[in-house]
Amino acid sequence: MSQPVPVGPAYPSRSLAAVLPSMGASLGAALPNTLRLPKVKTTCLLMIDGLGSALLKRYAGHAPFLSSAARDTLSSAFPTTTAASLATLGTGLAPGQHGLIGYDVLDPDRGVVVNQLGGWDPGTVPELWQPHPTVFTRLAELGIEPVTVSRPNFAASGLTRAALTGSRFVPAKSLADRFSAARREAQDPGRLIYLYVNELDKIGHAAGPGSEAWLEVLEELDSAARRLAAQLPSGTGLLATGDHGMIDVPEAHRIDYSLEPRLIDGVQFTAGEPRFVQLHFADDASDAVRESTRRSWGRAYGDRAWVLTRAEAVDAGWFGPVDPRVLPRVGELIVAPFEPLALYDGRRVQPGAFEMVGHHGAPTKAEREVPLLRLAS
């Protein structure tokens, strides 16, 4: 049974785009305080990669500190994937403006599919791919010191350079070391500290959200957040959020769509992710071929996925306002499952990709809704 096409997030007001500007405003910067945060001396954001609102509610008993905090609900970016959401957080812009519109994204000028996390193409310069100033850069110009505490290998990554640059980077490998570093940085007033943890997302992909291993990490994060809140100086704000939720996809529902010629007829490039497939047709693909491929997807998966043209997805507001330079990066045909389904191009992925249990990317409620937790103020 088909489902109504969801409307895109309210960029920036009720999305991740509002978080850092509001935190800056709480420190006295002339930025919009959309989230109405109270004035503080120093403020810290704990970004828990993979923590969706539905997961926190379902497993509240394993995270008593986080689940008992005052909370709002925000939307991640569309697609509901780390690159798009962290870029929206870091720039304060919708994906249609910053241009990191997925995990794998077509560079239409060079005909290359660029991985936005760990596999940036050498010919793609992150600072040109995403040319807008980050919120961190704006904060520094306004006299507030932004500090990023994250894993060392993210210091000069393509995603950091494109969307999270402008802060002083404090590398710390282990989870405990990152929380300790954030506590030390918070001792001085006038700082905005961005503390990033990816352990929950990583184990969620491997073992699934709600698995024993996943719950152990959630419990560890909850304890670490509780200790950090107790150790912060008076007048320090501490917020926590996630960049997307996550769902389990059974092995039988992880499908190689490239084995069906009718689903890739006329398609030159495949991009996106298994729960937000973006297809780009060859220039010489006729209108009849494009329509036939769209209909084939509808017949095959229309009862389990939204099958939208580029224009339909843009009109639904999935990417927010879309700049002309970004529009060609958006797939001409988009397939986003609303059922537990993961769709792979088996020609482009490693065989081990089909072993992934936890998934995200689609605009379902479980994947798009993230909590905004007020842990200290």
C-alpha positions in Angstrom: 0.0 0.0 0.0 1.4 3.4 -0.9 1.8 6.2 1.6 1.4 10.0 1.2 4.6 11.7 0.3 6.0 13.4 3.4 6.6 17.2 3.3 10.2 18.2 3.8 11.6 19.6 7.0 10.9 23.2 8.1 14.4 24.5 7.2 15.8 26.1 9.3 13.3 26.6 12.1 12.5 23.1 13.3 15.5 21.3 11.8 19.2 20.7 12.7 19.9 24.0 10.8 18.6 26.0 13.8 20.9 24.4 16.5 24.2 26.1 16.2 22.9 29.6 15.4 20.6 29.3 18.5 23.5 28.2 20.6 25.6 31.1 19.4 22.7 33.5 20.2 22.6 32.0 23.8 26.2 33.2 24.1 25.3 36.7 22.9 26.0 36.5 19.2 23.8 38.3 16.8 22.3 35.2 15.3 18.6 33.9 15.3 17.7 32.1 18.5 15.0 30.1 16.8 15.1 27.4 19.6 14.8 30.1 22.3 17.8 28.9 24.3 18.6 30.7 27.6 21.7 32.9 28.0 24.8 31.0 29.1 28.5 31.6 29.6 29.7 28.6 27.6 27.7 26.0 25.6 28.3 22.5 24.4 26.5 20.3 21.8 26.8 16.6 22.1 26.1 15.1 18.7 25.2 11.4 19.0 25.4 10.0 15.5 22.4 7.7 14.9 20.3 8.7 17.9 16.7 9.1 16.7 13.8 10.2 18.8 12.0 6.8 18.3 15.0 4.9 19.4 15.5 7.0 22.6 11.9 6.5 23.5 11.9 2.8 22.8 15.1 2.2 24.8 14.6 4.8 27.5 15.4 2.4 30.3 19.0 2.0 28.9 19.5 5.8 28.8 17.8 7.2 32.0 19.7 10.5 32.0 19.2 11.3 28.3 15.6 10.2 28.3 14.6 12.2 31.4 15.9 15.5 30.0 13.6 18.3 28.7 13.3 17.7 25.0 12.1 19.0 21.7 11.9 17.1 18.4 13.8 18.4 15.4 14.1 17.0 11.9 17.3 15.8 10.3 18.0 16.8 6.8 16.7 14.8 3.8 18.1 12.4 3.0 18.4 11.2 6.6 22.1 10.5 6.4 25.2 11.8 8.2 26.7 13.9 5.4 23.5 15.8 4.6 22.5 16.3 8.3 26.0 17.3 9.6 26.3 19.7 6.7 22.9 21.2 7.6 24.0 21.5 11.2 27.4 23.0 10.3 26.2 25.5 7.7 22.7 26.3 9.0 21.4 25.7 5.5 19.2 23.2 3.8 20.8 20.4 1.6 19.5 22.1 -1.5 21.7 25.1 -0.6 24.9 23.4 0.8 24.8 20.7 -1.8 25.8 17.6 0.3 22.6 15.8 -0.7 23.4 12.3 0.3 26.1 9.7 1.0 27.1 9.2 -2.6 26.4 12.3 -4.8 27.0 12.8 -8.5 29.3 15.6 -9.5 27.6 16.4 -12.8 30.4 18.6 -14.1 32.9 15.7 -14.1 30.6 12.7 -14.3 31.9 11.3 -11.0 30.0 9.9 -8.0 31.5 11.4 -4.9 31.3 9.7 -1.5 30.6 12.5 1.0 32.0 10.7 4.1 35.2 8.8 3.6 35.7 8.7 -0.1 35.9 12.2 -1.5 37.1 12.2 -5.1 40.6 13.8 -5.4 39.2 16.2 -8.0 36.4 17.5 -5.8 37.6 20.3 -3.6 35.4 20.4 -0.5 35.6 24.2 -0.1 34.4 24.7 -3.6 31.8 21.9 -3.5 30.2 23.7 -0.5 31.2 27.4 -0.8 29.0 28.9 2.0 30.5 30.0 5.3 29.9 27.6 8.2 28.3 28.7 11.4 31.6 28.1 13.2 33.2 30.7 10.9 30.4 33.2 11.5 30.7 32.6 15.3 34.5 33.2 15.2 33.9 36.5 13.4 31.4 37.5 16.1 33.9 36.9 18.9 32.9 33.4 20.0 35.4 30.6 20.0 34.1 27.4 18.4 35.8 24.2 19.4 35.3 20.8 17.8 36.1 17.7 19.9 36.1 14.6 17.6 38.1 11.6 16.4 41.6 12.5 15.0 40.8 11.1 11.5 38.0 13.6 11.1 40.2 16.7 11.5 40.9 17.2 7.8 38.2 15.0 6.3 36.3 16.2 3.2 33.1 16.6 5.3 34.9 18.6 7.9 36.5 20.9 5.3 33.2 21.3 3.4 30.7 21.8 6.2 32.3 21.9 9.7 35.4 24.1 9.2 36.2 27.2 11.2 36.6 25.8 14.7 39.7 24.8 16.7 39.9 21.0 16.4 40.7 19.0 19.5 41.4 15.4 18.5 40.6 12.6 20.9 40.3 8.9 19.9 38.4 7.2 22.6 34.9 8.0 23.8 36.1 8.8 27.3 38.9 11.0 26.0 36.5 13.0 23.9 34.2 13.7 26.9 37.1 14.6 29.1 38.4 17.0 26.4 35.0 18.6 26.2 34.9 19.1 29.9 38.3 20.8 29.9 37.3 23.1 27.0 34.2 24.2 28.8 36.1 25.6 31.7 36.6 28.9 29.9 33.7 31.2 29.1 32.7 32.3 25.6 33.1 29.0 23.8 30.8 26.8 21.8 32.0 23.2 21.9 30.9 20.6 19.4 31.4 17.1 20.8 30.9 14.4 18.2 30.5 10.7 18.9 29.9 8.1 16.2 30.1 4.8 18.1 26.3 4.3 18.4 25.8 4.7 14.6 28.7 2.4 13.8 27.5 -0.4 16.0 23.9 0.2 14.8 25.0 -0.5 11.2 26.8 -3.6 12.2 24.5 -5.2 14.7 21.3 -3.2 14.5 19.7 -0.7 16.8 18.4 -2.4 20.0 21.0 -5.2 19.7 22.9 -6.1 22.9 26.0 -4.4 21.5 24.1 -1.3 20.6 22.4 -1.0 24.0 25.8 -1.3 25.7 27.1 1.7 23.7 23.8 3.7 24.5 24.3 3.0 28.2 28.0 4.1 28.0 26.9 7.3 26.3 24.2 8.0 28.8 26.7 7.6 31.7 29.2 9.8 30.0 26.7 12.5 29.3 25.5 12.4 32.9 29.0 12.8 34.2 29.8 15.6 31.8 26.7 17.6 32.9 27.6 17.2 36.5 31.2 18.4 35.9 30.4 21.5 33.8 30.9 24.9 35.4 27.8 26.8 36.5 26.2 28.7 33.7 27.3 26.2 31.0 24.7 24.9 28.5 24.7 21.3 27.4 22.5 20.1 24.6 22.4 16.7 22.9 20.9 15.7 19.6 21.3 13.1 16.8 21.8 13.4 13.0 19.2 10.8 12.1 17.4 7.7 13.4 17.9 4.1 12.3 15.9 1.0 11.5 16.6 -2.7 11.1 16.4 -4.2 7.6 16.2 -8.0 7.5 18.6 -9.8 5.3 15.9 -10.9 2.8 15.0 -7.3 2.3 18.5 -6.1 1.3 18.2 -6.2 -2.5 20.5 -5.7 -5.4 18.4 -3.8 -7.8 21.0 -3.8 -10.5 20.0 -7.4 -11.3 16.8 -6.1 -12.8 17.6 -4.5 -16.2 14.2 -2.7 -16.3 15.2 -0.7 -13.2 18.4 0.6 -14.6 17.4 1.1 -18.3 18.8 4.4 -19.5 20.5 5.0 -16.1 24.1 6.2 -16.4 24.9 6.9 -12.7 23.5 5.5 -9.5 24.0 7.5 -6.2 22.5 8.1 -2.8 22.2 5.2 -0.3 20.2 2.0 0.0 17.2 3.9 1.6 17.4 6.9 -0.7 18.4 5.8 -4.1 19.2 8.6 -6.6 19.3 7.7 -10.3 20.7 9.8 -13.1 19.8 9.1 -16.7 22.2 9.2 -19.6 21.8 12.4 -21.7 20.7 10.4 -24.7 18.0 8.5 -22.7 14.7 9.2 -24.4 11.6 10.5 -22.5 10.0 7.1 -23.2 12.9 5.2 -21.6 12.9 7.5 -18.6 9.1 7.1 -18.1 9.4 3.3 -18.6 12.1 3.0 -15.9 10.0 5.1 -13.5 7.0 2.9 -14.1 9.1 -0.2 -13.6 10.2 1.1 -10.2 6.6 1.9 -9.3 5.5 -1.6 -10.2 8.3 -3.3 -8.4 8.5 -1.2 -5.2 5.7 1.4 -5.3 3.9 -0.4 -2.4 7.0 -0.2 -0.3 8.7 3.0 -1.4 8.2 6.5 -2.5 9.2 6.7 -6.2 9.6 10.4 -7.1 11.0 12.4 -9.9 13.5 15.1 -9.1 10.8 17.8 -9.6 8.4 16.0 -7.3 11.0 15.7 -4.5 12.0 19.3 -4.8 8.3 20.4 -4.9 7.7 18.4 -1.7 10.5 20.4 0.0 12.7 17.4 0.7 15.9 19.4 0.1 14.6 22.9 1.1 15.3 25.7 -1.4 17.5 24.3 -4.1 20.2 26.4 -5.7 20.8 26.0 -9.5 24.3 24.7 -8.9 22.9 21.9 -6.6 19.9 20.9 -8.7 21.9 18.6 -11.2 23.3 16.7 -8.2 19.8 15.6 -7.2 18.8 12.3 -8.8 16.4 12.5 -11.7 14.6 9.6 -10.1 14.5 9.0 -6.3 13.4 5.8 -4.6 13.0 6.1 -0.8 11.5 3.1 1.0 8.9 3.5 3.7 9.0 -0.2 4.5 12.2 -2.0 6.0 13.9 -2.3 2.6 17.5 -1.5 1.5 18.2 -1.2 -2.3 21.8 -1.6 -3.5 23.5 -1.2 -6.8 25.5 -4.4 -6.5 27.9 -3.3 -9.3 29.2 -0.5 -7.1 29.3 -1.8 -3.5 31.4 -4.4 -1.8 29.7 -7.7 -1.0 30.0 -6.9 2.7 27.6 -4.0 2.3 24.7 -6.5 2.2 25.6 -7.6 5.7 24.6 -4.1 7.1 21.7 -4.5 9.6 20.9 -0.9 10.6 20.0 1.6 7.9 18.8 5.1 7.5 18.4 7.6 4.6 14.6 7.6 3.9 12.2 10.3 5.2 10.3 8.0 7.5 9.4 9.3 11.0 11.8 6.8 12.6 14.7 8.1 10.5 14.0 11.8 10.3 13.0 12.7 13.9 15.8 13.5 16.3 15.6 14.7 19.9 17.0 18.0 21.1 17.8 17.3 24.8 18.5 20.1 27.3 21.0 18.4 29.7 22.3 21.5 31.5 21.9 25.2 31.4 
